[in-house]
Amino acid sequence: MACLAMRVAIARCSDALKLHFEGEKAQQTFREKWYAKQLATGWQMQLASWDIKHQMLLKKLTRLNHHLNTLRAIWDGQRQALTSDEMRKKEWTTRVEHICLQCGVSEAKAEELLEEFTAFACGSQHEEGVVVLDNILDHSKVDRHVELCLEQRYLRKMMMITRSDEALAKTKLLEACREQCIERCSTRWQHDKPETQEDRLSTCRSSGTHGRKQSSDSNASGSATSSAAEQSDCDAPVPATSTAPEQGVEVEPPPGTVHAWVAWLCNEV
């Protein structure tokens, strides 16, 4: 009975079943090819990343040896100290090497993105007139946004996102980097801006008010101290004073008074 029902269903729905099985076959074929391609792409990118990191480590080691030789020459007095241009170049090279070692990208790509993000942050201007300059720029924030942009590039190469998604993410990262750099530079500008005449007047007024308050507090404390001292003087016992003894009369010296003892001895003599 079951076999008869199955034959009737196949006979009546043969076209639908054929389309269903063909769709499943195409899906399985696509998954097979996609998985093989993803595996090959992932391993190729991993091997390329390891090779780039290996080359960058060797280059960084060479640079560090050269820097140590330069410092040794400075200590021995064979050359002058490092100039500002040399320090700036060293800092830039260090940042590029860090990005290459973190993301496994080539030095040219890291420099390209780093220059783009730095130029976008430095070329912006705050609505209050604060210009973001490279010498006060927070380089750690810029480097972090560059690394996030390179992560989006990796996802695009792994065919997890499209090129339009990568471009949109890059635009958002540029805007976020600029906003964070502007906020930091604005805070620093508010802290380091020159003091105006109004600020000096307000400072003087506040300091004068504070000084008058302190003087009034000191006067009040002084009055309280003097009142307490007078009260303690009134409450303290009055020491016995020596009086001139009458001649021929023996006077017992009051105990505890030096002048009374001296007067008594003179009188006895």
Disulfide bonds with the S-S distance in Angstrom:
none
